[in-house]
Amino acid sequence: MNFETNAIRTQAEQTDFREHSVPLYMTSSFTFEDAEQGRALFADEIAGNIYTRFSNPNNSELIEKLCLLEGTEDGIATASGMAAMFVSMATFLQSGDHIVASRSVFGSTHQILTMILPKWGITHTYVDINEPEKWESAIQPNTKMIFVETPSNPALDIIDLAWLGNLAKKHQLILNVDNCFATPYLQNPALYGADIITHSATKFIDGQGRTIGGAILGKRDLIKQVRFFARHTGPSMSPFNAWILSKSLETLAVRMDRHCENAFKLATFLETLPSVNIVKYPFLPSHPQYELAKRQMRLGGGVVTFELEGGILQGRNFLNQLKMCSLTANLGDSRTTVTHPASTTHSKLKEEERQAVGITAGLVRVSVGLEHIEDIIADMGQAIANSAVVK
Ligand SMILES: *Cc1c(COP(=O)(O)O)cnc(C)c1O
C-alpha cells in the first residue's frame, strides 16, 4: 500500500473492546499465563511483552509503522533523538574503533563524537561533504561506521546517499544516516544501502512541538544487537510518547507537503530581498546540490536558512522584531520557529568548527510552519525591514 495508507492503517491488534483507535498501554509489566509461559518468554522461545523497558504494544505499533514508511526490517523507539544517536553508535563500537562522520552534524551529536565516545577510546574523523574524494582516505583499518546527516542541520548540505551507500559497502562499514530533517516521507536512506537509520521524532514526526522521542531502524540482524543493548541500558520510549507519535505519523504526509510548499515560497520571497545575502533551501535552483536534492528527496523539506547583510547585529535585531514567529530552539513544529544557531544550538562548537560547517554569525534558521504563508512572509518581511543596521 502507499505511504499515507500505511501511516494511517498500521495499528496494534484490536482488543476485545473492539476499539477503533489504539488504546494507551500504560503498564510497566505484562502478566504470564503460567510459570511455563514466563519461562518461555524469558528464554526467547515465544514472542510477547514482558516489561515496558523491553517492549510495549504502543512502541511496537510505532516501530512497525516507521519500518513500513522507511523500508526497514526492524527497529526500536528511544526516549529522544539523542538516545537514538548514542545507542546506534554505542551498540556497534568498542574501544579502538573509529567513525567517519560528516562535519555538519547536530550539536549534541558533535558532543557525543568529540567528548563522550573518546572516553571509551572510540575516535572519529570529520570529512566535508563537498570533498567526496577525502572520504575514502579518511577510512582507517579500525573504521566501523560512517555517520551522516542529510540535509544537515543547520547548513542544509546534501550528501549523495547512493554514492555513500556504495562506499560503505565496499569497505564493509555500517552506514548510519540521521534522517530527521527529511523524515521517511521525503527520503528513504535504506533504498541506498543505509544499514541504520536514526531519527529525532521530536521534530517533524511529532510535528506539533509537544513530544520528545527517537527511533533506530534498520536491518534485522543489526537491530537485534541494538535491542539487546537498549533492553539492558534502558533508553526506551514511554508508551505515552509512542502513542502520540504513532498518531502523529497518520498526518505526516499532508503536513510535510504543506511545510515544503510554505518553505519553498518563503525561500523564494527571501531571495528577492536585497538585504538577504544567502538563502539556502534544497529545492531552490541556487542551492549548490539542487540536482542531487531533486534526485534523492521527494520535496525540499521544511527548513530554510539565510544570512542577513548586517551580520550578527542585524541577526539579533531581526529576532527581536518578529511578532508572530517563535524564538525557540526546536524545529518541525506546526508553528514557524526561528533560531540563531551560532548563539544557541551550535554555541558549544568552537568558532572555527562553526565556520567549517557554514554556521556564520548572521545565519538564521527558519523551520517553516503550517500557518498561512502570507502571514509567515509578512512577519519575516517586516522583521527584516525593521532590523536593518544603519552603517
Ligand atoms: C533535534 C535533532 C537531534 C536530537 O533529537 P532530540 O529528540 O532533541 O534528542 C538529532 N539530530 C538532528 C538532525 C536533530 O535536528
PDBQT file of the ligand as one rigid body, heavy atoms in Angstrom, charges set to zero:
ROOT
HETATM    1  C1  LIG A 401      16.986  17.600  17.184  1.00  0.00    +0.000 C 
HETATM    2  C2  LIG A 401      17.913  16.722  16.451  1.00  0.00    +0.000 A 
HETATM    3  C3  LIG A 401      18.511  15.641  17.090  1.00  0.00    +0.000 A 
HETATM    4  C4  LIG A 401      18.295  15.350  18.567  1.00  0.00    +0.000 C 
HETATM    5  O1  LIG A 401      16.997  14.941  18.830  1.00  0.00    +0.000 OA
HETATM    6  P1  LIG A 401      16.274  15.088  20.282  1.00  0.00    +0.000 P 
HETATM    7  O2  LIG A 401      14.956  14.475  20.058  1.00  0.00    +0.000 OA
HETATM    8  O3  LIG A 401      16.240  16.558  20.580  1.00  0.00    +0.000 OA
HETATM    9  O4  LIG A 401      17.116  14.370  21.278  1.00  0.00    +0.000 OA
HETATM   10  C5  LIG A 401      19.352  14.832  16.351  1.00  0.00    +0.000 A 
HETATM   11  N1  LIG A 401      19.598  15.067  15.035  1.00  0.00    +0.000 NA
HETATM   12  C6  LIG A 401      19.033  16.125  14.395  1.00  0.00    +0.000 A 
HETATM   13  C7  LIG A 401      19.337  16.337  12.958  1.00  0.00    +0.000 C 
HETATM   14  C8  LIG A 401      18.173  16.985  15.069  1.00  0.00    +0.000 A 
HETATM   15  O5  LIG A 401      17.636  18.032  14.433  1.00  0.00    +0.000 OA
ENDROOT
TORSDOF 0
